[in-house]
Amino acid sequence: MSLTKEERNYIKKLGKRIVAIREEKGIKQKELSDLLDMDDGSLRRIESGRTNPTTTTLLSLSNALGVDISELFNF
């Protein structure tokens, strides 16, 4: 199932928000991918909005970043 333009834009906003939080916390992309035990390419795809992360991935991201999961959607 392909995503609508609105859905693609939402995923891009989510990725930008993750980047913003990561940078606010002073965490490098590689450090975060290591914390998540995730391939850094996978994290790059999430942050660039090229992939739709699962809810469990979002939960892991929020835990690793030390924020409530709702903060990921505060854009």
N, C-alpha and C positions, 0 to 999 in steps of 0.2 A: 504494500500500500504506500503510495507516494504521499508526501506531505503537501499541504496547501502552502501558499505563500505566507499566509498569516502564521502558520505553525513553524515554518522555517525561520521567520523573523523572531518569533518567541524563543526558539532554541538559540539563536544568535545572541539575543539579549541575555539569556541565562548564562551563556558562555562568557560574555563580557563581564557580567556580575561576578562570576567565579574568579576571573582574572583580577578584578578590582579588589575583592576581598583578599585574595592571595597576596597581592602587592601591598595592600594596607598592613598585612601581617608580616611583611618582609620575608616571605617564603618564595624561594625559587621554584620554577616549574619542576625541575628534576627532584628537588627535595620533596615536593608534594606527591609526585608520582611514586617515589620510594616509600613515603608514609602510607600510601594507599596500596602498595604492592601491585602497582599498575604500570604497564608499559608507558613510557613517556609519550609515545606517539598517540596512544589512546587518550591521554589527558590533553594533548594538543588538539585533537579532533573535538573534544568536548568544549574546550575553551574557545575554539574558533567557530563553534556552532555547526560543525560538519557532521555531528552525530547526536542522536537523542539519547541521553544517559538514562539508565534505569533508575527506579526509585531507590533501590539499594545502593547504587553508585552515588546518588545524590546524598543519601544518608551518610555514607562513608566520607564523602567530600566535606559535608558540614561538620562532622566529628573531627576530621583532620584539621579543618580550618578553625575549629573552636567556636563555631556559631550555630545558632538554631537553624534548622533546615529552611524555615520560612525566610531567613535572611538571603538565601540564594535567589529568592524570587522577588526581592525588594528592588525592583527597577522601574 
